[in-house]
Amino acid sequence: MENTDDAVIVPAADTGRDPWVGLRRYTSARIALGRTGGSQRMQTVLDFRLSHARARDAVMAPFDREGIAGRFVKAGFDTQRVVTAVTDKKTYLVRPDLGRRLADTSRSELQSLAPAWGQRDLVIIVSDGLAAQAAERHAVETVTLLAGQLRAAGWTIYPILLAPYGRVKLQDEVGELLGARHALMLLGERPGLGMPDSLGAYLTHHPCATCTDADRNCVSNIRPEGLPPLAAARKLAHLLIESARLGVSGVALKDTETMSRLDE
């Protein structure tokens, strides 16, 4: 047998370069980070801290409601400002219940506007949620593309409601007040490390106070690096049209478009 006592074999892990490093081209997840001895590399630690700081900044960032309203108007939409029972970011984070309902002033205002608007198919509410930049970057494009598809199918849409400090269930009170057939809530999702601008969209058929999360459908991670606005609009249009046809939403509404693709 050949004597290998003089050979020096360096394990891959000891080189500071993970053998999976080639897989990093396929994902933004933190894989193949390597190490220095028993510790993480300084570059890895600093990158993590930067992403964590960006996520915290995304949560605390103010919502530019006037700026997004101007962009909606430029895109051809009417808008209406409403407020929830939340008055500041700290309260929003510690009292989720207050973000789920309108302030008394906005409730009264919508009640007075409802007769003039008349009953329509869809009310869309846009909020900052947990990442204002998600709504500011992607909501206008997503809504514009979605509205084009729905109007082509004969749908009527209320003015876009802009609601800082909103939670998903806010759509139930709004939809019930207006008598909308469907409600769609767009808001910033909880930021992940590396994706502080992810937009979520939640839809409900016949929204009302008794609706639960089981009555909603969600399209998540709307952003160019995730589900691009064009694809998100197409998916939402499909779900909304199917919801109207079947008269259901939530767990009773299946994504038949995806299933049909899998069968092909």
Secondary structure, DSSP 4 states (H G I P E B T S, - for coil): ----TT-----GGGGT--TTGGGGGG-SS------BTTB--HHHHHHHHHHHHHHHHHHHPPP-HHHHHHHHHHTT--EEE--BS--SHHHHHH-GGGGGSB-HHHHHHHHHHHHHH---SEEEEEEEET-HHHHHHHHHHHHHHHHHHHHHTT--BPPEEE-TT--TTHHHHHHHHHT-SEEEEEEEPPPBTTBTT-EEEEEEES--TT--GGGEEEEEEESTTSB-HHHHHHHHHHHHHHHHHHT--GGG---HHHHHHHH-
